[in-house]
Amino acid sequence: MMNEYKLVFFKYIKYTLFLLSLLFLGYAVTPYKTIFLGLALGTVFSLYNLWSMYSKIERMGQAVIQKRKVKTLGSLSRLLTAGLAVLIAMKYPEHFHLLSVVVGLMAVYIIMLIDSLTLSSSTPKEKR
């Protein structure tokens, strides 16, 4: 079960890194530099939040296996990370488009949604 979870985690990392490469390509070849840089900043923080959540779930799984007390997943730390990305965008508006940063913060969640929809549409109804 954990191997499957780890495979999915690395698949999301691969998709997010591919998205980041597209964003940096967009930054390099279009005049919308602040928008693409904002999307990239938000996506980097989104990727960090994914890694943070993955490591906390790993620790939680180990705690359950060892029958230790389970700590929370740290929603506050993810909110603070998102807040930091927004503060950076507000501090340097000439480099980062604020709305793009907010959309970039949702990048991993959008990737997860698209992946889930793709899997559910390709999986036979009997196996769901």
DRENLUM-887732 format. One record per residue: residue in one letter; z, y, x of N, C-alpha, C in turn. Coordinates in pm, whole numbers, plus 32768, in hexadecimal, padded with zeros to 4 digits. Last residue first. Layout:
REM residues N
AZYXZYXZYX...
***
This chain:
REM residues 128
R7C2A80187A837C7B80937A837D03807C7A4EK7B927F367A627BE47F3D7ADA7C3E7FB87ADDE7AFE7F5E797A7B5E7EF1797C7BBE7EF979F3K7A49802B79BB7AB8804879607B247FDB7964P79EC80407B1779DD80087A907A5B801C7A3ET79CE81717BC57A1D80F77BB27A0780C27B24S794B82617BC0790581F17BFF794F816C7BEFS79FC830F7B47797982FC7B08792E82867B43S7AD383057BF57AE582D47B6C7A6082BE7B26L7A6783747CE07A9582E97CDE7AA182B37C51T7A2F84797C8779C484257CBB79EB83927CB6L7B2E84D17C457AC784CA7BDD7A5484707C09S7BA584C57D447BD984757CD57B7284657C66D7B0A85817DD07B0F84F67DFD7B40849B7D8CI7B46866A7D407ABC863A7D457AB885A77D6EL7C5B86777D767C29866D7CED7B9C86357CEBM7C6086937E8D7CA186207E4D7C6C860A7DC0I7BDC878A7EA57BA287117EE17BDE86947EA2I7C9988297E267C13881E7DEC7BCD87A27E22Y7D69880D7EDB7D7C87DE7E517CF687CF7E0AV7CFB88857FBA7D1C87F77FBF7D2E87BF7F33A7CDC89947F577C6B89427F837C8A88AD7F83M7D908A547F147D7E89E77EB47D1489837EE1L7D778B0C7FDC7DF68AC37FD27DED8A4E7F72G7C808B7C7F9A7C898B1F800B7D0A8ACF800BV7CD28C2A7ED17C798BBA7EAF7C7F8B517F1EV7D688CD97F737DA98C917F047D558C197EDAV7CA08D3B801A7D118CF280537D558C9E7FE8S7C028DC07F607BCB8D4C7FA77C3A8CF97FE7L7CA88E937F1D7C898E2F7EB77C4F8DAF7EF7L7CA68F20801A7D1F8EE77FDF7D038E7A7F78H7BE68EFC81337BDD8F1F80A57C4E8ED6805DF7C2A8F6982777C3C8EFF82137C368F388186H7BF8904F83137BCB8FCB83427BCB8F6182D5E7C62912782987BDD913982D27BA390B58305P7D6390E082537CFB90DA81EB7C6E90EE8221Y7E5B907682D97DD9908A83187D68908182B2K7F2F905F82287F4390AC82A37EBC90D082E4M7ECD8FB581687EF0903D81417F02909881BBA7EAB8ECB81FA7E368F0A81BC7E538F9B8195I7FB68E9A823C7F548EB182A77ED98EF9826FL801C8E6E8139804B8EE0818A7FEB8F0181FBV7F968D8180F97F7B8DFA80AB7FA98E7780F8A800D8CD581B37F7C8CE981B57F578D6A816AL81178CE5815D80F38D1481E2805E8D2E81ECG81048C698063812A8CF6806C81078D3380F3A80D18B6580B6806A8BAE806A80868C44806ET81CB8B36812B81518B2E817C80E08B798137L82708B49804D827F8BAA80BA82058BAB8115L82168A6B7FBC82078AF17F8482138B5C7FF0R826389A1806B81D489B2804E81BB8A3C8012S837A89C18064833489D480E4829E89E780CDL83AD89857F5683C88A0B7F89837D8A23800CS837E88797F3F832188D67EFF833389637F34G83EC87867FBD83DE88087FFE837688637FC1L843586917F5783B4869B7F9A839887257FD4T858F86307F9D852386677F4A84A386737F9CK860584F2801E860285848018858E85B17FC1V86BF83D77FC6863A84137FCE864684AB7FC1K879C8306807D878A8371801B870583B78033R871D81BB80C68767823580E5874E829B8078K869880C880CB86FE80E28065875A8156808CQ85BD80A28162863F808F81A586B480AA8148I84FC80E680A484FD805F80DD85858040811CV853C81F2807F85488196800E855081068042A85028258817B858B8263814785A1820280D3Q83F082298188844981E581E684D981E981B5G839C82DA80BE8383824A80B383DC81FA810FM83E783CC812F842583A180B38413830B809FR833C83D7820A83CD83D08221841683A081A3E824983E9817B8261837A81D982F8836881F1I827084DA80F98265846080A9827B83E68100K826D858281D682E7857A818582E484FE812CS81678563823081D6853982878259852E8238Y80DA85C7815080C8853D817C813E850E81D1M812E86D3814D814E867C80DC814285E98104S80BE87268243814E8730822B817A86D381BAW7FAD870082127FF086B4827C808786B48268L7F8F87BC81427F70872F812C7FB686D88193N7FD188A881C78026887B8157800D87E88136Y7EFA88B4827A7F8288A682AD7FE08873823FL7E2D88DB81C07E2F886182117EB98849824ES7E7589D881687E73896A81097E7788E48152F7E4C8A6882507ED48A5D821C7EDF89ED81B5V7D358A45825B7D8A8A1782CA7E1A8A08829BT7CEB8AC3816D7CD48A34817D7D2689FB81EFG7D2A8BD081A27D6E8B8981367D5F8AF28144L7C718BFA82757D028C0A82897D508BBE821EA7B7C8BCD81F17BA48B7882617C3B8B81827AL7B7B8C9C81357B778C1181087BA68BB28176G7B7A8D7281EE7BE98D6181907BEE8CD3815AL7A828D4B82657AFB8D4282B87B768D318261F79DB8D73818879DF8CEF81C87A598CDF8222I7A1B8E8281517A2C8E1A80EA7A378D91812CT79DD8F0982397A678F0A820A7A818E9D81A2K78C38ED9824F79208EA682B479B08EA28281Y77BF8ED681D0783D8ED0818678AD8E9A81E0P76C98EC3824A77118F43825A779A8F448214T76AD8D8382F476A08DDA828076E78E5F8299V76DB8CE283D476518D0283B076418D5E8338A77ED8CBC840577948CDE8474770C8D138445Y785C8C778311788D8CEF835678288D1D83C0G77D88B8582E977BF8BF5828F77EC8C7982CBL78558AF983B577C48B0C83BB779D8B818360F79558AF78352793C8B3F83CF78A68B5483E5L79278A59826E79588AE28260793F8B3382DFL78DA896582E0787B89B0828C78A48A42827BS79CA8924835E7953893A83B078E889858361L7A6D8906827C7A89897182DC7A0F898D8334L79F88820820D79F4889E81C47A0C89148222F7A42876B82D679B4878382BB79A288078270L7B55877682B57B1B87A483347A8587BD8326T7B62870481B67B8F878E81CA7B5887C6824DY7B06860081E27ABE865881867AE286EB819DK7BD085A882967B4385AA82BF7AF386088266I7CB285B981F27CAB860A826B7C1986188299Y7C6F84FA81337C7E8586810A7C7985E38183K7C75841881D87BF8843B81947BFE84CD8169F7D80840F821E7D1E842F82867C958452824BF7DE983CD811E7E13844781647DAC846F81CDV7D7382D380F57D528342809B7D7683C780DDL7DF2824581C37D60825181C07D3482C58168K7EFC8254816F7ED6829381ED7E3E82A681F3Y7EEE81BA80887F168246807F7EEB829280FCE7EAF80C480F87E518103809B7E6F8198808EN7F99809881887F1B80A481CF7EB180E78178M8056808180BE805A80F881137FDA81088163M80007F8880538000800080008000807E8057
***
